Amino acid sequence: MAQRYFQQTFTNGMTLLGEHMPAMQSMAMTFVLPAGSSTDPADAQGCASVLSDLVLRGAGARDSRQLTDYLDSLGLQRSGNVGVHHTRFGCAALAARVMDGLRVYADIIRRPHLPSAGFDSARDLALQALEGVEDEPRQKLMIQLRQRHFPEPYGRNSMGRKEHLEKLDLARCKADYAQRYNPRGSFLAFAGNLDFAALVDLVQELFGDWQPIPEPTIVMSPPPGNYHHEHQKSEQTNIGIAYPCIPETHEDYYAARMAVEILGGGTSSRLFTEVREKRGLVYGISASYGSLKDCGSIMGFAGTSNDRAQATLDAFLAELRRLSAGVTADELDRAKIGLKASTIMSSESTSARCGAIAHDFFMRGRIRTLEQVKQAIDETTLQHVNDYLRRNVPGPFTIVTVGPRELSLPKLS
């Protein structure tokens, strides 16, 4: 393990992570900054999203066009997003090109121009993305579900709020950048054909003098929960259901993961088989596990016609109730095969592995090997899963519907 996985934290609080994959010619990088939507100023929600665009509009010695042209010339496949906890920037290419790209990302993170000429465009793009949600009922539904299920500020829409974005100005963005683009709580992950000693030297050169500042304090308030209907004229109704689950670091995590795979993880899942195939109630239905830093949740979705919406909600909740009675050995075997297959497939991509080790470090403070993950899956027994399900009956539920009519909530006995 010591020859393949690497981890080093610098004196300013920034951590470097690496997975050596010698069979690969490529390398991927993920830069994770503690600037997620949960740390947006309360009256400037969406600022992190605007900043993630604005920092790319010129940095160091390059203006916006020069920066884009140079990154293109390196052949970098680039990505970026804002999540609940972090802003992420990523790239992948031949190993030497990613090393060259790291110098540019050091400018982007530490020396962005934040130009006035680019601010309006960055903010307008954020507003357009927010407006586009109105044309995506499923996305609109899941945003509403998260807002009502998770405590504030973890339930925020990472795209922000329209009234806040419209009032946002460049001065506020610059002040926010100075408070949240911070080495403390940041980590830089690499996966691929890498030389960790050379990476340590380069990261020390580029970021060693980056001075840390205190991280913002997050004050949480309880979620609204319960049932919420969002009226929308449509021929379809979308249904979202969420309920609490154990966090990813809990000893029963894989029992919970297997249970939700059996419930709604694919075309052999109970939801797909019972609600879609046998009863023909929906065009799409699923459920999945998701975890924030300290809490886990199960989140489900169903899309159906308006005349089948009530029957769909009733059937969905009935399957959740049935889950606590336990699962079968055949169901568990299929869930294990599916989860191990996705784990193995992720090992064939440097970008996926880079994201995985960054996620592991944030959640667990350490990197897990692929062998450790597969072993944990194999060691999850039928008794373990069923004992977990008996102790953890699904609920309480947060339910959101988007469509022309409200639905009635059946009682679960």
Secondary structure, 3 states (H helix, E strand, C coil): CCCCEEEEECCCCCEEEEEECCCCCEEEEEEEECCCHHHCCCCCCCHHHHHHHHCCCCECCECHHHHHHHHHHCCCEEEEEECCCCEEEEEEEEHHHHHHHHHHHHHHHHCECCCHHHHHHHHHHHHHHHHHHHHCHHHHHHHHHHHHHCCECCCCCCCCCHHHHHHCCHHHHHHHHHHHCCCCCCEEEEEECCCHHHHHHHHHHHHCCCCCCCCCCCCCECCCCCEEEEECCCCEEEEEEEEEECCCCCCCHHHHHHHHHHHHCCCCCHHHHHHHHHCCCCCEEEEEEEECCCCEEEEEEEEEEHHHHHHHHHHHHHHHHHHCCCCCHHHHHHHHHHHHHHHHHHCCCHHHHHHHHHHHHHHHCCCCCHHHHHHHHHCCCHHHHHHHHHHCCCCCCEEEEEECCCCCCCCCC
